[in-house]
Amino acid sequence: MPPGGASILHADLDAFYASVEQLLDPTLRDRPIAVGGGVVLAASYEAKAFGVHAGMAGWRARQLCPGLRFVGGSFREYQRLGDAVIEILRSYTPLVERVSIDEAFLDVAGGRRLFGSPRDVAVSIRRRVRAETGLALSIGVARTKHLAKIASQVAKPDGLIVVEPEREREFLDPLPVGLVWGVGPATRARLASSGIHTIGDLADTASPILRGILGEAVGAKLAALAGNSDPRRIETTRHAHSVGAQSALGRRRATPELLRTALGYLADRVGGRLRGAGVAGRTVTVRVRFSDMRAVTRSITLPEPVGATRTLTEIAVELAGRAMTDNPAEREISLLGLSVSHLVRQPGLQLVMPLGLGDDHHRQGSRRESARWAVDHSVDAARARFGRKSVGYASVALSDLGGVPEEFRELAERPAREEPPEPA
């Protein structure tokens, strides 16, 4: 656990995408707005007050908030303003860890002589962000990253909370357990069924009991976080350990056609990002979330790295089919996710001689994989010149899964800073 007082800041822009739209068009200020159309990509606080939230179907959002105004996304402005805020943070300390387009951690322990206490730094940062960008920034200050993030969430909107070490339990104990990192709807429901509703309840529950409720790894991790035991330091250089994407499906029957189409769509996105970074991966993981919010994962680690869209699709469909077979009572799914890890460099593909032993399946450099590699790179080149929608696989292009603009997905899914992995 980081020693000393509260010097870790978590800075998080409030309702970022919607706030940018209100900044660009003053007539939208103080009005309930949503970015998107068929699906809500982001909502302003005025819209959130009616229950509108990201991922909600547009028709449902209009039902909840009759005066809701939908606007398109200003993706270049999102990137510009997000970068501008990060530059402000870096003017106070080099120890800045950007975790998304609109949030970052920073350690200001070394800046007391220049800028004052961590609280003084937070006040100054919020003032500058407001003056230089027009955006509201909430900041949590604490001894650990985990607690700083919780404090920033409690501080929203447009607030600042400093949690000194002697007040940690006093601050944490009454908060809902859902604020703990890693506690989603399914875990929250499981904890509630055992009478655990607050972070204090979680901290007071013996680790063996938690491990019995949630499993060994998750139970131990949540017990540590509830007691604010978090040894993570600020990482100024974040390595890309995996590339992934996911798609919310509402509530749909898990037919073979849906699995092929949805996973092909995800493979197209993941494969393009892998090739753009000049990498491929050996481990492919599929996440399937059922209609009751319970999720399962299935993965495979291959002898050689893969990155071709068709190959990723085939592997993903096989893994998803295995997940459905292992859960025969489940018929409907609400989300599919695909990720590729154990990344290695793959700037090109070396052709190999066919062995004739029946083991060329997914073998890099084989005739089939070489052909897929060539097609994918031709598609990538055409998209780079003429736009993403100019060319693609028919099953993906004609599906109904592209409702979220690709620019928005890229902003949301792009790692803060990707460093190339080590050579294979």
N, C-alpha and C positions, 0 to 999 in steps of 0.2 A: 504494500500500500504506500502511495506517495507520502513522504514524511512532511511535517510542518503544518502550517495553517492552510486556510482556504485560498488557493492561488490558481486553481483550474477554472477556466471560464468555458461555458457552453453558450455560444451565440447563435440564435435562431431567428431568421427573418419571419415576421408574422404574416400568415396567409399569403405567402410570397407571390405566387402567380397572379392571384386575384388583386393583390395590392399593387402590383406593377400595372395591371390594366386600369385600375382606378387612378394611378399616378399619371398615366398617359392620356386618359380622357377624364378631365375633372367632372364631367356631367355624371360619371358613374360613382363618384364618392358618396359614401353614406347610403348607398343603395345595395340591395341584395343582388349580387352577380355571381355567375359561374363561368368558368372557362370550359369550353367544350360545346356539346350539342346533344348527340345521341347518348353520350356518357358524360357525367360531370368529372372533369379532370382536376378541378380545384374550385373552392368556394370561398367567398368573402365571409368575414365574421357576421355581417348582416344576414347572409344566407344561412350560415351555420346555426343561427339562432332559431331558424325554422326546422332544423334537422337535416338540412342538405349537407352532403359530404362527398368527398372524392370517391369515385367508383360507382356512384348511384346512377341508375338509369335516368335519362333526361326527363322522361314523362313523369316519373315519380317525383323528381325534384320540383317540377312545375306544379304538381299536385299539392306538395307540402308548402310551396311558396308561390302563390299565384302571380306575384309581382316580380318574379325572378327574371333577370336579364342575362341571356347567354352571349358571350363574346368569344371571338377566335383568339388563338394564342399568339403572342408577340415573342417568338422564341429567341430572336437575336437580342431583344431587350432583356429577357430573362438572363441570358448568359452575360451580357455586358454589365448589368447591375449587380449580379451575383459576384462577378469577378471584382468589381469596384469595391464591394464590401470586404472581400478577402484582402485586398490591398490595404485597406484601412487597418484591418487587424494586424497585418504584417508590419505596419509602421510602429507597433508597440512591442512586438517580440518576434523573433524568428521561429519560435516554437508554436507554429500554427498547423493544425491537422484539419484539413478540409474533408468533411465526410459526405457532403452532397452539394448541390448547386446553391443551397440557401442556409447551410449550417456548418459550424466548425468548432473545434476545441482549441484552446490556447492556454499556455502556461505563462503567467506574468510574474512569477516569483522573483525573477532577476531584474525587474524594471522598477523597483521601489524608488531608487534614487532619482530616476528620470521622470517617472510618471505618478509616483505615490502608491498608495495601497491598492490591492486588487479591486476594491470597491471604487476607488477613484478612477482606475483604468476603465472599469465597466461603464461608469457614468460618462466618461470622456468619449468612449467608443460609441455609445448610444447617441450622444449629442452630435458627433461627427457624421454618423451614418444618416441621421435624420436631415442634417444640414446639407450634406453632399449628394445624397441620393433621393431624399424625400421619403424613405422607407422607415418603418418601425422595426426595431430590433429588440427582442427579449433576451436577457442574459441571466444565467444561473452561475453562481460562484460557489465553489465548494472545494473540499480536500481531494475528491476523486472525480473521475470522468462520469461515473454512473450517477453520483449525487448531483453533479453540476447539470447534467441533462434533465434530471427530474426537476431540479429547481427552475430551470428555464421554462419547462412546461407549465409549472405552477404559476410562474410569473406572467404568462401570456394573458391578454395581449399587451404588448408595449410596456413590459415591466422589468424589474430587476430584483432578484432575491439573492442575498448572501447568507450561506449557511456556515457558521463558524463551527469548528470541531466539537465544542462543548454542547452545541445545540442539535447535533445530528439526529439523535434518537427522538428528541422532542419534535423535530420537523418531520421526520419520516413516518413515525408510528401511526398517525391518524390518516395518512394518505391511502387511496385505494390501491390495491395490490396490482392492478392493471398498469400502473406507471412503472413497474419494475421491468427492465429490459428482458425480453424473452417471454413475457406473460401475455399471450394472445387470448382470444375468446375461449378456445377449448381449455387451455390451462387455467384460465380464470374460473371457468365453470367447474372444473375438477376441484380447485381449491375451495370454492364456495360451498361445494357439497360436503366438505370436511370442516366447514365453519371458519375458513380463512378468508377474510374480506379485506383487511388492511395490511399495510407493510409491517405494522407492529405485530399483527397476528402471525404473519409469516416469520418474523424474527424470533417470536416466542415459541414457535413450533420446533420440536427437536428434529435434528437432521435425519435420524432414522425414519421418523414418521413421514417427513417430506419425501425421502427416497422411496418409501413404500407407495406414496400417492402418485409421484411423478416419474419414478425411475431413478437410478443411481446418479447419472450425470446431471440431469436437469435439477433434481432435488438438491444436490450438493451446491450447484451453481446459484440457485435462487436463495438458498440459505445464506450463502456468503454475501450476495448483493443486498439482501434485506438488512444485514449488519454493516453495510457500507464497506465491505472488504472487496476492493477492486484495485489490483496491482498495475493496471495498464498505464503506460506512460504516453505522452504525446508523440505521435509518429508523424514527422514532417514529410517523410517519403513513404507513400503507401504503395506496396506491391500488389499488382492484380493477381490474386490467387485463383480467381475463377471468372468466367464470363457467363452471365445468365439472363433469362428473361422469363416473365410469367404473364398469363392472360386470365383475367376473371371472366367467367362464363355465365354468371347468373346461377341458374339451377337447371341443368340440362341432363338428359339421359346420355349415359356414356356409351354411345354406339361406336362400332369400329370406324365408321365414317367420320364422326366428330373427333375421335382421337387422332386419326391420320391428318385431318385438316388442321386442327389446332396445333398439334405438335409440328407439323410441317411449317406452319406460320412462325412458331417460336424458333425452329431450326434455321429458318431463313434469316431471322434477326440475329441469332447467336452466331451463326456461321459467318455472316457478313462482318460482324465486329471482330471475330477471331482473325479473319483474313486481313482486315484493316490494320490489325496490330501485328500481323506477321507471325501469328502463333497458332498452335493446335493443342489439343489436350487428350490425355489418356483416360480420364475418368468422366463418364457421362452420368448425370443424375436427373431423374424425373421426379417431380413432386405432384401428387394428386390430392386435392382437397375435396372431400365429399360434401354433400348438402348440409350435414350437421356440423360443419366446420372442422371435423377431424381430418387430419392430413397424414399421409404416409409417403415415404420416399423409397425409391428403388434405384440402384446404381450398378455400374459395371466398370471395371478398370481393364483396359485393353492393353495388349502387348506393345502397340504402336499408337501414336497420337492421331486423332481424326479432327477434321474441320470442315469437310464437304457437307453442304446442306442436305443432299439426299441421304448421305450416310448417317448423319445425325438424326434425320427423320426416322429412318429404319430402326436405329438403335432405340430411340425414344419410344416409338410405338411398341416395340417389344417389351421395354421396361414398364410402360403404362399398362400393357396387357397383363403383365405379371402381377402388378399391383391390384388390378381388378379381380384377377383369378384368386388372389390371396384374401380378398374381401368379398366373397360371393353374395353377402347380404346387401351390399351397396350397389345401387343402380344409377344414382345421379351424382354428378360432380359439379363443383362450383368454381374450381380453379385448376389450371395446369401450369407447371413450371418446368423449365429445362435449364440446366447449367452444365458447363464443361470446366473441369479443373485439372490439376497436374499439368500446367501449361508449359510448353517448350517452344523454342523458336522454330518457325517453319516458313522462311522467306521464299522457298521454292520446293519443288518435289523432284526427288531423284528416282528415275525409272529403275525398275528391277526386273530381272528375268523371271518369267513364270516358272514355278517349281514343279507344277503338275502333280502336287501331292494333296490337293483339295484344301490347302490352308491359306488361300489367297483372299479369303473373306475379310474385307476392310483392311487389307494389307496396303500400306502406303507405297505408291510407285507401281502398283499393279495396273493392268490395262484399264480396269473399270474405275479405280480410284483416280487414275491420271486423267481419264476423260471427264470425270465429275469435277476435278480440280480446275480443268481448263474451262468448262462451262461456267462454273461459279465465278472465275476471274473475269470472264467476258461479261457476265451479268453485272459484276461490281463496276467494271469500267464504264459500261453503258449508263448505269445509275449515277455514277460520279459526274458524267457529262450532261445527261439529259433529265436527271431526277429519278427518285426512287421508284415512282410509279411507271416509268417508261418501259420496264421489262421485269419479268419475274416468272416464277412457276405458276402455272394456271390454277392449281389447287389452292394456292395462297392468294393470288390476285383476285380470284372470283369468290373467295370466302367472305363471310360477314364478320370477320374477326379483326378487321383493320380500322375500327372506329376511332381509336386513339391515334392522333397524328404521330408519325415516326419521330419528328423533331422533339416532341414532348417525351416520348419514351427514351430517346437518347439522353436528354437532359437528366431524367430521373434515374436512369440505369448506369450512366457513365461513371466509372470510378473517379474519385477526385483527382488523382494523379496516377497514371499507369507507368510503371517502370518495366522494361522488358525482362522476362524471366531468364533464368540461367539456361545456357545451352543444354540440349539433351545429352 
